[in-house]
């Protein structure tokens, strides 16, 4: 249904959800379970249909990271974000891990007991079932992945369940890949709900701004087929992700007053935390030199259609970690993530990712025009105490020890050039990549927190019928890949909305 058809019907909805990514898909499916509640889900990108077999092959292929359905192409790596129904679950690596008890203590401190480890556990389990998450099958391991598991054990890391909380260890993630098909949130959550007459999905529809007057949202302005339309509802939920959600709030006059006026936007609520507190997980890839034997083994896996770049990881604690874990050590071997190699040659290496950074970045507007790219500064390794640099160097020491183990050394030679431990701070910064797990830009917090944007039930301060429900509300990033935590928080917030009568 188009927005024009909606206007012609002359009615609004009980709930409008702006953003059809992971969280939006969960919310739309759960809230539309009640046939008496009308729900409209708005997505800026395409909807490739109810039948997964009709989707583009690149989005279905769990062996690669597709980059067609994104907001910006040929941009800085940290800016990549999905623009398609199902969101990041359509373009990511299909990995699901869970953080530590310390993560939940931080969240509960900001949002209350709903966010404790015990309270969120049923939602974690619910997401695992709905997404059909599974352990990595043996046939998807290649010789490098198997050797990396042996190398981790050689370093003293026990095997652990990466899908639940715990301390340091090695293991495999849960994956949303079924026989090579990336089983995304649109398949898992929206496909069973599409036949409901009370659910409307508006794809290729850009959410521009909310019309806010006297502390209440009066409508959501969207652009579809080049025309501006207004959607109305009793309750509005923003689920545009850690970049898109603050952008939408700012264009709606909800954010730091001085910034809003700079772009000619009338302030409706002074919320200095909107777009602040951006937290992502930077990392450094240490390349190794594959032996001819490893290249041949990887070529055989690729010929069989079962070459997966990585299927295991190490959860570790750096020298400066005081609670839980703060590092992912990620061995990988296969086709390069960026660029290409001659046939029969492959990339191998080990990455160290900083999972609990102290540095904080920002998301700001460059213009009030929704088509203008946002100003996104992750501010990696910028914390004044240098804790992030110390933690990352600690991770790189683990990488070097892992590469030198009896299990891995026969498959890949040591990195060429200067050892990572000898790189200067600026050289490390120049080699940074990202794990693509941004959070925190509409963070929840207690009433006395001046930077809190929402409370523990995702209600936006100063606006009575508006909530934000995605990764942006997490005040700190978990020591985990964020898809499973976001699925769980969306399940949780769907129940919160039901309880509130939304």
C-alpha positions in Angstrom: 0.0 0.0 0.0 1.3 3.5 -0.8 1.1 6.5 1.3 -1.2 8.0 -1.3 -3.6 5.1 -0.8 -3.4 5.7 2.9 -4.4 9.3 2.5 -7.3 8.4 0.3 -8.6 6.1 3.0 -8.7 9.1 5.3 -7.5 7.4 8.4 -4.5 6.9 10.6 -3.1 4.1 12.7 -2.8 3.0 16.3 1.0 2.7 15.9 3.4 4.0 13.2 6.8 2.5 13.3 9.5 4.5 11.4 12.3 2.2 10.3 11.9 -1.3 9.0 15.2 -2.8 10.1 15.8 -5.5 12.7 14.0 -3.7 15.6 11.2 -2.3 13.4 10.5 -5.8 11.9 10.2 -7.3 15.4 7.9 -4.5 16.7 5.6 -4.6 13.6 5.2 -8.3 13.9 4.6 -8.4 17.6 2.3 -5.4 17.8 0.2 -6.5 14.9 -0.5 -9.9 16.7 -3.5 -8.1 18.2 -6.0 -7.8 15.3 -7.6 -4.8 17.0 -4.3 -2.8 16.8 -3.5 -1.2 13.4 0.2 -0.9 12.7 2.1 0.9 9.9 5.7 0.0 9.2 7.7 2.6 7.2 11.0 1.6 5.5 13.2 3.9 3.3 14.5 1.0 1.3 12.9 -1.7 -0.9 10.7 -4.6 0.2 11.7 -7.5 -2.0 8.6 -9.4 -1.3 7.0 -12.1 0.9 8.7 -15.0 -0.8 12.3 -15.2 0.2 13.2 -17.0 -3.1 12.4 -13.8 -5.0 15.0 -11.7 -3.1 18.3 -10.7 -4.8 20.8 -13.5 -4.6 23.4 -11.2 -3.0 21.1 -10.6 0.0 20.5 -14.3 0.4 24.1 -15.4 0.2 25.3 -15.9 3.8 28.9 -16.3 2.6 29.4 -12.6 1.7 28.6 -9.1 3.0 26.3 -7.5 0.3 26.7 -3.7 -0.2 24.0 -2.8 -2.7 21.1 -2.1 -0.3 22.9 0.6 1.8 22.4 4.3 2.4 25.8 5.4 1.0 28.2 3.7 -1.4 31.9 4.4 -1.7 32.0 6.0 1.7 34.0 5.5 4.9 33.6 2.0 6.2 32.0 3.0 9.6 29.1 4.8 7.8 27.8 1.6 6.0 24.2 0.9 7.1 21.5 -1.1 5.4 18.6 0.5 3.5 16.2 -2.5 2.9 13.3 -4.1 4.7 15.0 -6.3 7.4 17.8 -3.8 7.9 21.3 -5.0 9.0 20.1 -8.6 9.2 20.1 -8.5 5.3 23.7 -7.4 4.9 25.7 -8.5 8.0 27.7 -11.6 8.8 24.8 -13.5 10.4 26.6 -13.7 13.7 24.8 -13.7 17.1 26.7 -13.5 20.4 25.7 -12.3 23.8 27.5 -10.0 26.2 28.4 -10.2 29.9 26.6 -9.7 33.1 28.3 -6.3 33.3 26.5 -5.1 30.2 23.1 -5.7 31.8 24.2 -4.1 35.1 25.0 -0.9 33.0 21.7 -1.1 31.2 19.7 -1.7 34.4 21.4 1.2 36.0 20.1 3.4 33.2 16.8 1.8 32.4 15.7 -0.1 35.5 15.2 -3.8 36.3 13.6 -4.7 32.9 17.1 -4.6 31.5 18.8 -7.0 33.9 20.3 -10.2 32.6 17.5 -12.3 34.2 14.7 -10.1 32.9 16.1 -10.0 29.3 16.8 -13.8 29.2 13.3 -14.8 28.0 13.5 -12.2 25.2 16.9 -13.5 24.2 15.4 -17.0 24.0 12.4 -15.8 22.1 14.6 -14.1 19.5 16.7 -17.2 19.1 13.7 -19.2 18.3 12.0 -16.7 16.0 15.2 -16.1 14.0 15.9 -19.9 13.8 19.4 -19.3 15.1 21.6 -22.4 15.0 25.1 -23.5 15.8 27.7 -23.5 13.0 27.5 -26.9 11.2 30.7 -28.8 10.9 30.8 -28.7 7.1 31.0 -24.9 7.2 34.4 -24.9 9.0 37.5 -24.7 6.8 40.9 -25.8 7.9 41.9 -22.3 9.1 38.8 -22.1 11.4 39.5 -25.5 12.8 43.1 -24.6 13.4 42.1 -21.3 15.0 39.9 -23.2 17.6 42.9 -25.4 18.4 45.1 -22.4 18.7 42.7 -20.7 21.1 42.7 -23.9 23.2 46.5 -23.9 23.0 46.5 -20.4 24.5 44.3 -21.6 27.4 40.9 -20.4 26.3 38.1 -22.9 27.2 35.3 -23.5 24.8 32.2 -21.5 25.8 28.7 -20.9 24.5 28.9 -17.6 22.6 25.1 -17.3 22.5 24.9 -16.7 26.3 26.7 -14.6 28.9 30.1 -15.7 30.2 33.7 -14.9 30.6 36.8 -15.4 28.3 36.7 -18.4 26.0 36.5 -19.6 22.4 33.7 -20.9 20.4 31.3 -20.3 17.5 28.5 -17.8 17.2 24.9 -18.6 16.7 24.0 -17.9 13.0 20.9 -16.9 11.1 22.1 -18.8 8.0 20.2 -21.8 6.7 22.1 -23.9 4.2 23.9 -20.8 3.0 20.7 -18.6 3.0 20.9 -15.4 5.1 17.6 -15.7 7.1 16.9 -12.1 7.8 14.4 -10.4 10.2 12.0 -9.7 7.3 11.7 -13.5 6.7 11.6 -14.5 10.4 9.3 -11.8 11.7 7.4 -10.1 8.9 6.7 -13.0 6.6 4.3 -14.7 9.0 2.6 -11.3 9.7 2.1 -10.0 6.1 -1.4 -11.5 5.7 -2.7 -9.6 8.6 -5.2 -6.9 7.5 -4.1 -4.6 10.4 -0.5 -4.4 9.2 0.6 -2.0 6.5 4.2 -2.0 5.2 5.3 1.1 3.3 8.6 0.5 1.5 10.6 3.0 -0.5 9.2 5.6 1.9 11.6 8.1 3.5 10.8 9.3 7.0 11.6 13.0 7.0 10.4 14.5 10.3 7.8 14.3 13.0 5.3 17.2 13.4 5.6 18.0 17.1 3.4 20.5 18.9 2.8 21.1 22.6 4.7 18.0 23.6 2.9 15.6 21.3 3.6 14.2 17.9 0.8 15.2 15.5 2.0 13.4 12.4 5.0 11.8 10.6 6.0 13.5 7.4 7.3 10.9 4.8 8.4 11.2 1.2 7.1 8.5 -1.3 7.3 8.7 -5.1 8.7 12.2 -4.7 5.6 13.4 -2.8 5.3 14.4 0.8 2.6 12.7 2.8 1.7 12.8 6.5 1.0 9.6 8.5 -1.0 9.9 11.7 -1.2 7.6 14.7 -1.8 7.5 18.5 1.7 6.2 19.1 4.9 6.8 17.1 8.0 4.6 17.4 11.3 5.4 15.8 13.5 2.4 14.9 15.9 3.9 12.3 19.0 2.7 14.0 21.9 4.4 15.8 22.5 6.8 12.9 19.0 7.3 11.5 17.0 7.6 14.8 19.0 10.7 16.0 18.8 12.2 12.6 15.0 11.9 12.5 14.7 13.4 16.0 17.0 16.3 15.1 15.0 17.1 11.9 11.9 17.0 14.1 13.2 19.7 16.5 14.2 17.3 19.2 17.8 17.7 20.2 20.4 20.3 21.3 18.7 23.7 20.8 21.8 25.5 19.4 22.4 22.8 16.8 18.7 22.8 15.7 18.6 26.6 15.2 21.8 26.4 13.2 19.9 24.5 10.5 16.7 26.6 10.7 14.8 24.0 12.7 12.3 25.1 15.3 13.3 23.5 18.7 10.4 21.5 20.3 12.4 19.9 23.1 15.9 20.6 24.3 17.5 17.1 24.3 21.3 17.5 24.3 21.8 13.8 24.3 20.3 13.3 20.8 23.2 12.2 18.6 25.7 12.2 21.5 27.3 9.1 23.1 27.9 7.3 19.7 29.7 4.0 20.6 31.0 1.5 18.0 33.6 -1.3 18.2 36.8 -0.5 16.3 39.4 -3.1 15.4 42.6 -3.9 13.6 43.1 -6.7 11.1 46.5 -8.3 11.2 47.2 -10.0 7.8 48.9 -13.3 7.6 50.4 -15.1 4.5 48.5 -18.2 3.6 50.6 -21.2 2.6 50.0 -22.9 -0.7 48.3 -25.7 1.2 45.8 -23.3 2.9 45.1 -21.6 -0.5 44.3 -25.0 -2.0 42.1 -26.0 0.9 40.2 -22.8 0.7 39.8 -23.1 -3.1 38.3 -26.6 -2.6 35.8 -25.1 -0.1 34.8 -22.3 -2.5 34.3 -24.8 -5.3 32.0 -26.7 -3.1 30.0 -23.5 -2.3 30.9 -23.7 1.4 33.7 -21.1 1.9 32.8 -19.0 4.9 35.4 -16.5 5.9 35.0 -16.9 9.6 33.2 -19.3 11.9 34.8 -18.9 15.3 36.1 -16.3 17.7 37.8 -15.8 21.0 36.1 -13.7 23.8 38.9 -12.2 25.8 39.7 -9.7 28.5 42.4 -7.1 27.9 45.0 -6.0 30.5 42.8 -3.1 31.4 39.5 -4.9 31.6 38.1 -4.9 35.2 34.8 -6.8 34.6 33.7 -9.3 32.0 35.3 -9.3 28.6 36.3 -6.4 26.3 37.8 -8.0 23.2 36.8 -10.3 20.3 39.7 -12.0 18.6 38.5 -13.0 15.2 40.5 -15.3 12.9 39.4 -15.3 9.2 40.4 -16.8 5.9 38.8 -16.6 2.5 37.9 -13.9 -0.1 38.9 -10.5 1.0 36.3 -8.2 2.5 37.5 -5.3 0.4 39.1 -5.6 -3.0 40.0 -8.9 -4.8 42.8 -11.4 -5.3 43.8 -13.6 -8.2 41.9 -16.9 -8.5 43.2 -19.5 -6.1 44.6 -16.9 -3.7 42.9 -15.9 -0.4 43.3 -13.5 2.5 44.0 -14.8 6.0 44.5 -13.0 9.2 43.3 -12.3 12.7 41.4 -9.2 13.9 41.3 -7.7 17.4 38.1 -5.8 18.1 37.6 -3.5 21.1 34.2 -4.4 22.4 33.8 -2.0 25.4 35.3 1.3 24.2 35.4 4.4 26.4 35.5 6.7 23.4 32.3 8.5 22.4 31.4 9.9 19.0 28.5 11.9 17.6 25.8 12.0 14.9 24.9 15.4 13.7 23.0 17.0 10.8 24.6 18.6 7.9 21.3 19.9 6.7 17.6 19.7 7.5 17.2 17.9 4.2 16.6 14.2 4.9 18.5 13.2 1.7 21.7 14.9 2.9 24.1 12.4 4.5 24.5 12.7 8.2 27.7 14.0 9.9 28.9 10.8 11.7 32.1 10.9 13.8 32.8 7.7 15.6 35.8 9.3 17.4 37.6 5.9 17.7 40.4 5.7 20.2 39.8 9.3 21.3 39.2 8.8 25.1 41.6 11.2 26.9 42.9 8.5 29.3 44.1 6.3 26.5 42.3 3.3 27.8 41.0 2.2 24.4 44.5 2.3 22.9 45.8 0.2 25.8 43.0 -2.4 25.4 43.5 -2.6 21.7 47.2 -3.2 22.0 46.4 -5.9 24.5 44.2 -7.5 21.9 46.9 -7.3 19.3 49.3 -9.1 21.7 46.8 -12.0 21.8 46.7 -11.9 18.0 50.4 -12.3 17.7 50.5 -15.1 20.2 47.7 -16.9 18.4 49.4 -16.6 15.0 52.5 -18.2 16.5 50.7 -21.3 17.9 51.6 -24.7 16.7 48.1 -25.0 15.3 48.0 -22.0 13.1 51.7 -21.4 12.2 51.8 -24.2 9.6 48.8 -22.7 7.7 49.8 -19.0 7.5 53.1 -17.2 7.9 53.7 -14.3 10.3 52.6 -10.8 9.3 55.0 -8.9 7.1 56.3 -5.5 8.1 56.4 -3.9 11.5 54.9 -6.0 14.3 51.6 -4.5 15.4 52.9 -4.1 19.0 55.5 -1.6 17.6 53.1 0.6 15.7 52.6 4.2 16.9 49.3 5.4 18.1 48.7 7.2 14.8 49.7 4.1 12.8 47.1 2.1 14.7 44.4 4.7 14.1 45.2 4.6 10.4 44.6 0.8 10.3 41.3 0.8 12.2 38.3 -0.9 10.9 34.9 -1.4 12.6 32.7 -4.3 13.7 29.6 -2.3 12.5 27.9 -2.2 15.9 27.0 1.4 16.7 24.7 2.2 19.7 23.9 4.9 22.2 22.8 8.0 20.2 19.4 8.2 21.9 20.5 6.6 25.1 18.1 5.7 27.9 18.9 7.0 31.4 17.5 8.0 34.8 15.5 11.2 35.3 18.6 13.1 36.6 20.8 12.2 33.6 21.1 15.4 31.4 22.0 13.4 28.4 19.3 10.8 28.6 17.0 10.8 25.6 14.6 8.1 26.6 13.6 6.4 29.8 13.7 2.6 30.5 10.4 2.2 28.6 11.9 4.0 25.5 9.7 7.1 26.0 11.3 10.2 24.6 11.6 13.0 27.1 9.2 15.8 26.7 7.0 14.1 24.0 4.1 12.1 25.3 3.4 9.7 22.5 6.9 9.0 21.1 9.3 6.2 21.7 12.7 5.1 20.3 13.2 1.3 20.1 16.5 0.2 18.5 20.2 0.1 19.2 20.4 3.8 19.8 18.7 3.5 23.2 21.5 1.3 24.7 23.7 3.6 26.8 26.7 1.3 26.4 27.6 -1.2 23.7 27.5 -4.8 24.8 30.6 -7.0 24.7 29.0 -8.8 21.8 27.8 -8.5 18.2 24.7 -6.4 18.6 22.1 -8.1 16.4 20.9 -10.6 19.1 20.8 -7.9 21.8 18.7 -5.6 19.5 16.3 -8.5 18.7 15.9 -9.0 22.4 15.4 -5.4 23.2 12.8 -5.1 20.5 11.0 -8.1 21.8 11.1 -6.5 25.3 9.9 -3.1 24.1 7.0 -4.7 22.1 5.8 -6.1 25.4 6.2 -2.6 27.0 4.1 -1.0 24.3 1.4 -3.7 24.7 1.3 -3.1 28.4 1.0 0.6 27.8 -2.0 0.0 25.5 -0.2 1.4 22.4 
